[in-house]
Amino acid sequence: MNNILKKTLILAMSALPFQAEAGGKDDPLLTMVTIDQLEKRDASSGKPFAWEVQGWAGYDLDKFVFKTEGERTTGETEKAELQLLYSKAIDPYWDVQFGIRHDFYPKPTQDWAVVAVQGVAPYYFETDASLFIGEDGQSALRLESEYEMMLTQQWVLSPEIEINFHGKNDEAREVGSGLSNIEAGIRLRYEVKREFAPYIGIHWEKKFGNTADYAREEGEDTSDVQFVIGVRAWF
């Protein structure tokens, strides 16, 4: 881990003693883990297993957050990342976050510094915008948005989109500069109870620019539509 990432982590951890003193009966320490996606996909390249999980521990205004997502196909991990962040509320609906991200896959591994904002935009769009600063002058921007439509008290339709940009080509990881890929999907879940909901849906992925060129060179598809089945839960 380079010096920039070490300093970022130390700065995030330095907030803990101050918040621990502020915590009390009116602001207890709370925790939550949300399994947003835990699903099997039917793709042209196989039947990948994908996950997207987020959790936090902290107080009303200050929290420590982890985010992880990834994908495995035919027993091999294709993508896997973990973010460790300090989150500070700056508005009733918005948090600013900073910390580190580690990419386990694809190889070679990579570390990033992270600055993000996460919250609820007008009309109740759940939004997460993250800027990543990597080693060797690399940079990336990820924009995510999701909306929940309550069809009934138990049936929920949830469209979502993720857009990724990169500042420079990274041939080793098959990522090109500019708009690299878009992922979008729509999932219909049935809330057996609020904390547990199986779902079905459709997931679409498309690569652009040099990222698409790298995929073609490897004989991979640049666009794919996948049917999914999975479960969403929180505790």
C-alpha positions in Angstrom: 0.0 0.0 0.0 1.5 3.3 -1.0 2.0 6.4 1.3 -1.1 8.2 0.0 -3.3 5.3 0.9 -1.7 4.9 4.3 -2.2 8.6 5.1 -5.9 8.3 4.0 -6.5 5.4 6.3 -4.8 7.1 9.3 -6.9 10.2 8.7 -10.1 8.2 8.7 -9.2 6.3 11.9 -8.3 9.5 13.7 -12.0 10.4 13.8 -12.8 7.5 16.0 -11.7 8.8 19.5 -13.7 12.1 19.0 -16.9 10.3 18.1 -16.5 7.7 20.9 -16.5 10.6 23.4 -19.6 12.1 21.7 -21.6 8.8 21.7 -24.1 8.5 24.5 -27.7 7.5 25.3 -29.0 9.9 22.6 -26.6 8.7 20.0 -25.9 5.0 20.5 -23.4 2.9 18.5 -25.4 1.1 15.8 -24.5 -1.4 13.1 -26.1 -2.6 9.9 -25.2 -4.9 7.0 -27.1 -4.8 3.7 -26.8 -7.6 1.1 -28.0 -5.7 -1.8 -27.3 -8.4 -4.4 -26.5 -12.0 -3.9 -27.4 -13.6 -7.2 -26.8 -16.2 -9.9 -26.7 -14.9 -13.5 -27.4 -16.7 -16.8 -24.8 -15.1 -19.1 -23.3 -16.0 -22.5 -20.0 -16.6 -20.8 -21.4 -19.0 -18.2 -23.4 -18.7 -15.0 -21.6 -16.2 -12.9 -22.3 -15.7 -9.2 -22.3 -12.0 -8.1 -22.5 -10.1 -4.9 -22.8 -6.5 -3.7 -22.7 -6.0 0.1 -22.4 -2.9 2.2 -22.2 -2.4 6.0 -21.5 0.2 8.6 -20.9 0.8 12.3 -21.1 4.1 14.0 -23.2 6.9 15.2 -25.7 9.3 13.7 -23.2 11.6 12.0 -20.0 9.5 11.9 -19.7 5.9 10.7 -17.1 3.4 9.4 -18.3 1.8 6.2 -17.3 -1.2 4.2 -18.4 -2.0 0.6 -17.6 -5.1 -1.3 -18.6 -6.4 -4.7 -17.5 -9.0 -7.1 -18.2 -11.9 -9.5 -17.2 -15.5 -9.9 -17.5 -17.6 -13.0 -16.9 -21.4 -13.3 -15.2 -21.4 -9.9 -12.8 -18.6 -10.7 -13.1 -15.0 -9.3 -13.3 -12.5 -12.1 -13.8 -9.3 -10.1 -13.5 -8.6 -6.3 -13.0 -5.3 -4.5 -13.3 -4.1 -0.9 -13.6 -0.5 0.3 -13.0 0.7 3.9 -14.4 4.2 4.4 -15.0 6.9 7.0 -18.5 8.4 6.5 -19.5 11.9 7.7 -23.1 13.1 7.4 -23.2 16.6 5.8 -27.0 16.7 5.3 -30.0 14.7 6.5 -29.8 12.8 3.2 -26.1 12.9 2.2 -22.8 11.5 3.5 -19.3 12.3 2.4 -16.9 9.4 2.5 -13.2 8.8 2.2 -10.8 5.9 2.6 -9.3 3.1 0.6 -10.2 0.5 -2.0 -8.4 -2.7 -2.7 -9.0 -4.7 -5.9 -8.2 -8.4 -5.4 -9.2 -9.3 -8.9 -8.6 -8.9 -11.8 -4.9 -9.3 -11.3 -2.5 -7.6 -10.7 -4.0 -6.3 -7.5 -4.4 -2.6 -7.1 -5.0 0.0 -4.3 -6.9 3.3 -4.6 -7.7 6.3 -2.4 -11.5 7.0 -2.3 -13.6 10.2 -2.0 -17.3 9.7 -2.4 -20.7 11.1 -1.7 -23.7 8.8 -1.0 -27.3 9.6 -0.3 -30.8 10.1 -1.6 -31.2 12.5 -4.5 -34.6 14.3 -5.3 -37.4 11.9 -6.1 -35.8 9.3 -3.9 -33.0 8.1 -6.2 -30.4 6.3 -4.1 -27.1 7.7 -5.4 -23.4 6.8 -4.9 -20.7 8.8 -6.7 -17.1 7.7 -6.1 -13.8 9.2 -7.2 -10.8 6.8 -7.1 -7.1 7.8 -7.2 -4.8 4.9 -7.9 -1.2 4.1 -8.1 0.9 5.3 -11.1 -1.4 8.3 -11.8 -4.5 6.2 -12.4 -8.0 7.6 -11.7 -11.6 6.4 -12.0 -15.1 7.7 -11.5 -18.1 5.5 -10.7 -21.7 6.8 -10.7 -24.5 4.6 -9.3 -28.2 5.2 -8.9 -31.1 3.0 -7.9 -34.8 3.6 -7.5 -37.4 1.5 -5.6 -41.0 1.4 -6.8 -43.4 -0.1 -4.3 -45.9 -2.0 -6.4 -47.6 -3.4 -3.2 -46.6 -3.7 0.4 -44.4 -6.7 -0.5 -43.6 -6.5 -4.2 -40.8 -4.0 -5.1 -39.5 -3.2 -8.6 -36.0 -1.8 -8.5 -34.2 -0.3 -11.6 -30.5 0.6 -11.3 -27.5 1.8 -13.3 -23.8 2.0 -12.8 -21.4 4.0 -15.1 -17.6 3.8 -14.9 -15.0 6.1 -16.3 -11.2 5.8 -16.2 -8.5 8.4 -16.7 -6.0 6.3 -18.6 -5.5 3.0 -20.3 -4.6 0.0 -18.2 -4.0 -2.9 -20.6 -2.9 -5.3 -17.8 -6.4 -5.1 -16.4 -8.1 -4.6 -19.7 -9.5 -1.2 -18.8 -9.5 1.7 -21.3 -9.6 5.5 -20.8 -12.9 7.4 -20.9 -16.2 5.7 -20.6 -15.3 2.1 -19.9 -18.5 0.3 -19.2 -22.2 0.6 -18.1 -24.2 -1.9 -16.1 -27.9 -1.6 -15.8 -30.6 -3.8 -14.5 -34.1 -4.2 -13.1 -35.1 -6.6 -10.3 -38.4 -7.6 -8.9 -38.3 -8.7 -5.3 -40.9 -10.1 -2.9 -40.3 -9.1 0.7 -41.1 -12.1 2.8 -40.3 -9.7 5.5 -38.5 -6.4 5.3 -35.2 -8.0 6.1 -35.4 -10.8 3.5 -36.5 -10.7 -0.1 -35.8 -13.1 -3.0 -35.9 -11.6 -6.5 -35.6 -12.2 -10.2 -34.5 -9.7 -12.9 -32.5 -8.8 -15.9 -28.9 -7.4 -15.8 -27.2 -5.8 -18.8 -23.6 -4.9 -19.3 -21.8 -3.1 -22.1 -18.1 -2.1 -22.6 -17.0 0.9 -24.6 -13.9 2.4 -26.2 -10.6 0.8 -25.5 -12.2 -1.4 -22.8 -14.3 -2.9 -25.6 -11.2 -3.3 -27.8 -9.3 -5.2 -25.1 -12.3 -7.5 -24.7 -12.4 -8.2 -28.4 -8.7 -9.0 -28.4 -9.4 -11.6 -25.7 -12.3 -13.1 -27.7 -14.8 -11.7 -25.1 -18.3 -10.2 -25.7 -18.6 -6.4 -25.4 -22.3 -6.6 -24.5 -24.3 -9.2 -22.6 -27.9 -9.5 -21.2 -28.2 -11.8 -18.2 -31.2 -13.2 -16.4 -30.7 -13.2 -12.6 -32.2 -14.8 -9.5 -31.0 -13.9 -6.1 -31.8 -12.6 -2.6 -31.6 -9.3 -0.9 -31.3 -9.0 2.9 -30.3 -6.8 5.7 -29.6 -7.2 9.4 
